[in-house]
Amino acid sequence: MKILIVDDSKVTRKFIGRCIRQAGLGAHDIEEAENGLEALKRVAELAPDLVVTDWNMPHMTGIDFLHQLRSSGSQVNVGFITSEGTDVMRHQAKEGGARFFITKPFTPESVRDALQQVLP
């Protein structure tokens, strides 16, 4: 299973990766991107099974990234882990096809619970 983690903070990307490994849902190849523009390229290269993205990033936000993915025809599973979680953001994410929305701070357990709904 290939998972792409998209966040402008390297520390956060590493922490999310560790949470995914600690979730105990099997072995995963974890790749990273630091913004939505880079993530679009990585999705084309890697064909991941899941993308976990932040919302607020430079160059391209997470929601803009999700819209670009969907407009290109990609149906890759996408979920958000972000510091803000307004009702409007959650609605936009759901309307865009996001599978989950987790607000920071998060735990390995909250990541596991979200991934159980997405991963086989």
C-alpha positions as CSV (number, residue, x, y, z in Angstrom):
1,M,0.0,0.0,0.0
2,K,1.4,3.4,-1.0
3,I,0.6,6.4,1.1
4,L,1.5,10.0,0.2
5,I,1.7,12.5,3.1
6,V,1.4,16.2,2.0
7,D,2.3,18.9,4.5
8,D,4.5,21.9,4.4
9,S,6.0,20.9,7.8
10,K,8.6,18.1,7.6
11,V,8.2,17.4,11.3
12,T,4.4,16.9,10.8
13,R,5.0,14.7,7.8
14,K,7.3,12.5,9.9
15,F,4.8,12.4,12.8
16,I,1.9,11.4,10.5
17,G,4.0,8.7,9.0
18,R,4.9,7.4,12.5
19,C,1.2,7.4,13.5
20,I,0.3,5.4,10.3
21,R,3.0,2.8,11.2
22,Q,1.8,2.7,14.8
23,A,-1.8,2.2,13.7
24,G,-0.8,-1.4,13.0
25,L,-2.8,-1.8,9.8
26,G,-0.1,-3.5,7.8
27,A,3.1,-2.5,5.9
28,H,2.9,0.7,3.9
29,D,5.3,2.6,1.6
30,I,5.1,6.1,2.8
31,E,6.2,9.0,0.5
32,E,6.1,12.7,1.2
33,A,5.4,16.0,-0.6
34,E,5.6,19.5,0.9
35,N,2.7,21.2,-0.9
36,G,-0.2,20.6,-3.3
37,L,1.8,21.3,-6.5
38,E,4.5,18.8,-5.6
39,A,1.8,16.3,-4.5
40,L,0.1,16.5,-7.9
41,K,3.4,15.4,-9.5
42,R,4.0,12.7,-6.9
43,V,0.5,11.3,-7.4
44,A,1.2,11.0,-11.1
45,E,4.5,9.3,-10.4
46,L,3.6,7.0,-7.6
47,A,-0.1,6.2,-8.1
48,P,-0.6,6.0,-4.3
49,D,-3.6,4.3,-2.7
50,L,-4.1,7.1,-0.2
51,V,-3.1,10.8,0.1
52,V,-3.1,12.4,3.6
53,T,-2.9,16.2,3.2
54,D,-2.8,19.3,5.2
55,W,-5.2,22.1,4.3
56,N,-3.1,25.3,4.6
57,M,0.1,25.1,2.5
58,P,2.0,27.4,0.3
59,H,1.8,27.2,-3.5
60,M,-1.5,25.1,-3.4
61,T,-3.8,24.4,-0.5
62,G,-5.0,21.0,0.3
63,I,-8.6,21.7,-0.9
64,D,-7.2,23.1,-4.2
65,F,-5.1,20.0,-4.5
66,L,-8.1,17.8,-4.0
67,H,-10.1,19.7,-6.6
68,Q,-7.2,19.4,-9.1
69,L,-7.0,15.7,-8.5
70,R,-10.7,15.2,-9.1
71,S,-10.8,17.4,-12.2
72,S,-8.0,15.3,-13.6
73,G,-10.1,12.1,-13.1
74,S,-8.1,10.7,-10.2
75,Q,-10.2,8.8,-7.6
76,V,-7.3,8.2,-5.2
77,N,-8.5,8.2,-1.6
78,V,-7.8,11.5,0.1
79,G,-8.0,12.5,3.8
80,F,-7.1,15.6,5.7
81,I,-5.1,16.1,8.8
82,T,-5.0,19.8,9.5
83,S,-4.9,22.4,12.3
84,E,-8.2,24.0,11.4
85,G,-11.5,22.2,11.2
86,T,-14.4,24.6,10.7
87,D,-17.7,23.3,9.5
88,V,-17.2,25.0,6.2
89,M,-13.9,23.3,5.7
90,R,-15.3,19.9,6.6
91,H,-18.2,20.4,4.2
92,Q,-15.8,21.4,1.4
93,A,-13.6,18.4,2.0
94,K,-16.6,16.0,2.0
95,E,-18.1,17.6,-1.1
96,G,-14.6,17.2,-2.8
97,G,-14.6,13.5,-2.0
98,A,-12.3,13.4,1.1
99,R,-12.7,10.2,3.1
100,F,-11.8,11.6,6.5
101,F,-11.0,14.9,8.2
102,I,-8.8,14.9,11.4
103,T,-7.9,18.1,13.3
104,K,-4.6,18.6,15.1
105,P,-3.6,17.6,17.6
106,F,-4.1,14.0,16.6
107,T,-3.1,10.6,18.0
108,P,-2.1,7.3,16.5
109,E,-5.5,6.1,17.5
110,S,-7.4,8.8,15.7
111,V,-5.3,8.1,12.6
112,R,-5.9,4.4,12.9
113,D,-9.7,4.9,13.2
114,A,-9.7,7.1,10.1
115,L,-7.5,4.7,8.1
116,Q,-9.6,1.6,9.0
117,Q,-12.4,3.2,7.0
118,V,-10.2,3.7,3.9
119,L,-7.6,0.9,3.8
120,P,-8.5,-2.7,2.9
